[in-house]
Amino acid sequence: MATTTAAQKRAQAKAEYDAFLAQCPSRKLLDRIADKWVTLIVTALGGWRPDTGPGEPGPLRYSELSRLLAGVSQKMLTQTLRNLERDGLVTRTVEPTVPVTVTYELTELGLSLREMMGGIKSWAQNNMDEVLANRDKYDTRVA
C-alpha cells in the first residue's frame, strides 16, 4: 500500500471540493463571502470610494471603514474584520501611536476577490431599478 504525503492529501482534498455537497467546507466560505458587509469591506479596502469610484487598494483605519459603510454597527464591523483576518483575506496592523492606530488591508488572497466583489456591488447598483420593478410586479400578482 502506497503512502501519501501531506501535500498529496491536501491536493486531493482540494480537487474534491464541491460546494454542491452538503459536507464541503467551501460552503462555509461561500456563506462568509456572500455577506453584504464582506462585499462592502472588500470593495472599500480594494480602493472603491463613493466620491471617486474605483481606485487603488490600500490600508484603511477602522474609523474610515466605519464612515464608509453607512449603517454598519461597531460589533458587526469588528466581527466581520476578524473573520476576514482569520480567513487570510485581510491583515490588521497596529501602530503604537497615541491613540493606537489600527489599519486593515487586503492580502493577496483578498485582492484576488476584490474585482469579483466590486462587480457584484456594481451589478446590484446598476440593476436595482429592474429588480424593484420585478418585485412590484410579482407582489401585485401574488397578492
Buried (B, 14 or more C-beta within 10 A) or exposed (E): EEEEEEEEEEEEEEEEEEEEEEEBEEBEEEEBBEBBBBBBBBBBBBBBEEEEEBEEBEBBEBEBBBEBBEEBEEEEBEEBBEBBBEBEBBBBEEEEEEEEBBBBBBBEEBBEBBEEBBEBBBEEEEEEEEEEEEEEEEEEEEE
